[in-house]
């Protein structure tokens, strides 16, 4: 019985750590965007690469919340975060392909919404553990 409880606690901790990494990664992404604009344009490729990488912890949160009952209360927040991430990618991709600068511009405020929501979600994940 203690082993089961330890496994549940470990999964909650892993979920909380992954949740906490998302706002940090988003902050790094925004910082890289600013640096690529105001300091060194070559950092834009690093910004894009990190943007692709951020999908890994976000998808992991969804999978963990679907898989394990003890972190299931976080599922709605994980799905919202995934939806915001998909919107983030869509805003830039569709905006670029259609030449719609307005959609591309919405990429920036959505990054801030993602950052704020991911911080909220991480705090909730810690409070449930």
Secondary structure per residue as TSV (DSSP state, phi and psi in degrees):
chain	resnum	aa	ss	phi	psi
A	1	X	-	360.0	-39.2
A	2	X	H	-64.5	-33.9
A	3	X	H	-66.0	-39.9
A	4	X	H	-64.0	-44.9
A	5	X	H	-62.8	-40.3
A	6	X	H	-64.6	-38.9
A	7	X	H	-64.8	-40.3
A	8	X	H	-65.5	-43.4
A	9	X	H	-64.6	-40.5
A	10	X	H	-63.5	-41.4
A	11	X	H	-64.8	-39.3
A	12	X	H	-62.8	-41.3
A	13	X	H	-65.9	-44.4
A	14	X	H	-60.2	-44.5
A	15	X	H	-60.7	-43.7
A	16	X	H	-64.8	-39.4
A	17	X	H	-67.1	-44.9
A	18	X	H	-62.4	-42.6
A	19	X	H	-59.0	-41.5
A	20	X	H	-68.9	-25.8
A	21	X	H	-73.3	-26.8
A	22	X	H	-64.1	-50.7
A	23	X	H	-63.1	-31.2
A	24	X	H	-66.2	-43.3
A	25	X	H	-65.6	-38.2
A	26	X	H	-66.2	-41.4
A	27	X	H	-59.8	-44.5
A	28	X	H	-61.4	-38.3
A	29	X	H	-63.2	-46.5
A	30	X	H	-64.5	-40.8
A	31	X	H	-60.8	-44.4
A	32	X	H	-63.3	-36.2
A	33	X	H	-63.2	-45.9
A	34	X	H	-63.5	-42.9
A	35	X	H	-63.5	-36.6
A	36	X	H	-69.8	-28.2
A	37	X	H	-80.8	-45.3
A	38	X	H	-102.5	-9.6
A	39	X	T	-126.8	-60.3
A	40	X	-	-146.5	108.2
A	41	X	G	-58.0	-23.2
A	42	X	G	-69.6	-13.6
A	43	X	G	-74.4	-9.3
A	44	X	H	-61.4	-36.3
A	45	X	H	-66.5	-35.4
A	46	X	H	-67.8	-39.2
A	47	X	H	-58.3	-46.1
A	48	X	H	-65.6	-42.4
A	49	X	H	-62.8	-43.1
A	50	X	H	-64.7	-36.3
A	51	X	H	-59.9	-40.2
A	52	X	H	-68.5	-41.3
A	53	X	H	-63.3	-34.2
A	54	X	H	-59.3	-22.1
A	55	X	H	-61.8	-30.3
A	56	X	H	-63.6	-55.9
A	57	X	H	-65.8	-34.3
A	58	X	H	-65.3	-46.8
A	59	X	H	-63.3	-36.3
A	60	X	H	-61.4	-39.7
A	61	X	H	-62.6	-41.9
A	62	X	H	-64.4	-46.4
A	63	X	H	-62.7	-45.2
A	64	X	H	-62.6	-41.8
A	65	X	H	-67.9	-32.2
A	66	X	H	-74.1	-35.3
A	67	X	H	-80.8	-38.7
A	68	X	-	-117.8	125.1
A	69	X	G	-58.1	-37.7
A	70	X	G	-68.4	-19.3
A	71	X	G	-111.5	5.3
A	72	X	G	-58.9	-31.7
A	73	X	G	-58.3	-15.9
A	74	X	G	-89.9	-2.0
A	75	X	H	-59.7	-46.8
A	76	X	H	-60.3	-43.6
A	77	X	H	-65.7	-38.6
A	78	X	H	-65.0	-39.9
A	79	X	H	-68.2	-38.7
A	80	X	H	-63.5	-42.5
A	81	X	H	-62.6	-40.9
A	82	X	H	-63.1	-41.3
A	83	X	H	-64.3	-41.3
A	84	X	H	-64.0	-37.6
A	85	X	H	-64.7	-45.6
A	86	X	H	-62.1	-39.9
A	87	X	H	-62.8	-39.5
A	88	X	H	-60.4	-46.4
A	89	X	H	-66.8	-42.6
A	90	X	H	-63.9	-41.7
A	91	X	H	-58.2	-45.4
A	92	X	H	-73.3	-45.9
A	93	X	H	-65.8	-50.0
A	94	X	H	-66.7	-40.6
A	95	X	H	-60.1	-41.8
A	96	X	H	-68.6	-44.9
A	97	X	H	-67.2	-33.2
A	98	X	H	-95.9	-6.9
A	99	X	T	73.1	20.1
A	100	X	-	-89.5	100.1
A	101	X	H	-65.9	-27.7
A	102	X	H	-63.0	-45.5
A	103	X	H	-61.4	-42.4
A	104	X	H	-63.2	-38.8
A	105	X	H	-64.9	-33.6
A	106	X	H	-67.0	-17.0
A	107	X	H	-58.0	-36.4
A	108	X	H	-70.2	-55.1
A	109	X	H	-64.2	-30.4
A	110	X	H	-64.4	-31.8
A	111	X	H	-62.4	-39.6
A	112	X	H	-70.1	-37.2
A	113	X	H	-63.3	-44.6
A	114	X	H	-59.6	-44.4
A	115	X	H	-62.1	-46.3
A	116	X	H	-65.5	-43.8
A	117	X	H	-67.7	-38.6
A	118	X	H	-66.4	-33.9
A	119	X	H	-66.3	-44.3
A	120	X	H	-58.5	-47.6
A	121	X	H	-62.2	-39.3
A	122	X	H	-66.0	-40.7
A	123	X	H	-64.8	-39.9
A	124	X	H	-65.3	-40.4
A	125	X	H	-62.9	-39.6
A	126	X	H	-68.3	-38.4
A	127	X	H	-71.3	-26.6
A	128	X	H	-80.1	-19.1
A	129	X	-	-86.8	360.0
